[in-house]
Each structure stands twice: as structure tokens, then as C-alpha cells.
């Protein structure tokens, strides 16, 4: 039996009907066609499906959609503001943090989640924060560099 | 994968009533274990009962008289970041930093980690070493069970049908207590412990005599276990390098490791003594007043093979 669910995604209110066993990831991708969030392993190991819930990163495959009731979800689609990329997205492009791109939305969300909590992380803290995101192309060096640069940009803009 | 129904409880009593009334339920909070088992087909619940919205069960409180109270819904991420946990029960915060990745730590709960009863559960050696007591609520009312007796085997607990774990209580610790957890696993993040060891040491006021010690081992027996023989070597003794080495060797007596994908029984036996020795060494240093930064503690707690 489908249940009614209301939640906010990227600032917009949604009212949807979902099956009890539907994950938040499947709701986003299959029902709402927000396919920026990727399905890698579907068992919480790869981090490709990372989204923010009330500003905390979670693997959306490991959460039932119904558990997101009344929560505020941010997906990679929600990072662009006024047609401008988020500083973390911009830095991934600029510093070559993207190769095949499959892990990129998840890594970007982990980067954004880290910078919300800690605007001035060390390299070690960045590596620790993205420990739950697998990337088979980049070797992580450019990803780490991009997140550190984004942090710098965001601090400069904030001050 | 079977199709399960969804129930939600807003009070503990409501949860107990639903579980008593309807068979085939699985309690979920973070759901990170249940969803995996369900997708694997290992668990086929008729319904899941979400307890995550029961108010108050995510509370952390501490008093020097009664110790630490962790509501069952406290997330692993909260254990990692909570100032009181870091300060008073550091091995628990260290274990939390070694647990999966940030995204899972934001979902997974301490009560769920206990109820999953994996011998390799990351928070469990620390909880056991700190003497955690479980508060359970079921159809017959409330009861307290020590964590040591809560675990019955891999994935098995003393929880009765329709009974919930609602709180973990950790007694207060004497002054001059130090603690370290080390997780030895193939990878530094997103992995399961091949061996986990926690040591909690309390020293006497001036003499350096060990007043109290708990040493616990994860992933080397059907449940997380106390290393009683190792504790006995140190209890009431002057703790020096030779004693620590002797205790580390004695820890093997309580280990019954098996071969699995993360290591052979032989590998596990080979690393137990070095891990116990290292946890004791740093626990004693901390008990003597050495301050270790959280970053240093995290560096010590995570030992990747590769």
C-alpha cells in the first residue's frame, strides 16, 4: 500500500505517494526524475547517492523514502543558484575533480556537507569527510584539492 | 525481495503494542542494517516499524553521579562529535570515527549497532569496556540487562519478542582513567573490523597501580567479549611495559577467532596481542594525564591493513 509523503526537495515542497520499501534514492531518481543522484552499489558503500538531509550527508539508498517525511533534502540539482554553480561544483570543474563523473554528485555533496560544518578544513579532514565516497578514476588528489579550494573561495566570499 | 508494510510509532508503548499485536515486524531506526539484509533476501519482514520519531530517544545526558545515558536513537555521528562523549568516554568517540563513513554515521544509531549484535560492531567493544547497561521495554514492562549478557551470539540478543532497547547507560568513571579503541581492518573507512580492541584503564592516585581495567575484543569470538585473563594480569598491579606485554599475551585466552573474508583465524590471533598492548599503552598514558588530540586519537583508532 502506498503512503502519502510530504517533504521538501531543493527548496520545493513535494507531495508524493510511495511504497513502504521505496528508498529515498529510488524516489528521487525513478519517481521524481532527479537523476543527478547516482545509484552505485545500493548498499551504502560507495557514496554515489549522497544527498543532504537537513544539512547532514546521508546515503539515500540506505534510507526509506518514508523516513524523509517533513525533511529538507538537497540533491546535486539543488546546488545551482541563479544559474551559477556552487563553489564546490565550480572547483571540481576548475581543478579536474571530475573524470568519468559517476561518483561526482556524491563527492560534491560530501564536500558541501563538510564545508557547512567546517568552513576551514585541513587536507586530512577533507580526506576523512570523503572516506565514504568511492572514486575509481581520480585517485582523489584533484577532488581533495577542489574541496580545499572551494573552502578558500567560500571563506573569501563570506568575509 | 519481499514487499513489506510500514508502521511508525510515536511512543515506546505504541511500538511495543504494535510488535505485540502483529507478527513478522522488524524495528528500524537508521535502517542501515535492515535494508541491506532485506535486499540480500536474508530478512523478509512483513512490516518494518520505524521508531525514529519517538521523541526523547535521541538524547545524550551525563552527570558525574550517574554517568552517561545514551538514548537508543543517538546516531554514531553524535557519538563522534558530542563534547561530553569525547571528553568522558573517548573510546566511544574513537570507535564512532572508525565506523563506516560520514553518511552512514549520520543515519546509524547506537541502539541499532547493539541490537544488530555483530561480533565486529564498532561501538560494541567500547560500550562493553565502559560497562554499558541496556534498558529494555517490552510487554511485561521494563528490565535492565548488562551489555555483556545482552549478546547471545552473532546477531542474537536477549531481546524478547516485542521488546525494545530504549537506552544504554554507562556508569561514571573514576578520575585518572584513559581509554583507546583500535580497529584493525583491510580499509581505513567503509570497512568492518577484522579485529577490534578497546581498553579502559583507571590508575590509583599516586602509585600508578591499576585500580580497574576492562579489555574487550571484537570480531574474534561469536560476540564481543571481555579479555578476563588479560584484565586479571593488570588488576591491582603496577602497570609497566612488562605487565602490559604479559596482559596482551593473556588476551589470546578469551579469543576464538574464525577464518573469514577479512582475515584468517591465524591473522587475527597474530594481531590480538599487539593491538591489546597498544590500547593499554595509550590508555595508561591518558590515565596519567597525557592529552591526545582527537586527530591523534583517530589516527590511533583506525589501523588499515592496506
Interface residues (C-beta under 8 A of the other chain):
Chain A: X1 X3 X19 X20 X21 X23 X42 X43 X44 X45 X47 X50 X53 X56 X57 X58 X59 X61 X62 X63 X64 X66 X67 X110 X113 X114 X124 X128 X129 X131 X132 X133 X134
Chain B: X1 X3 X4 X5 X6 X8 X28 X30 X31 X32 X35 X36 X38 X39 X47 X48 X50 X52 X77 X97 X100 X101 X102 X103 X104 X106 X107 X188 X189 X190 X295 X298
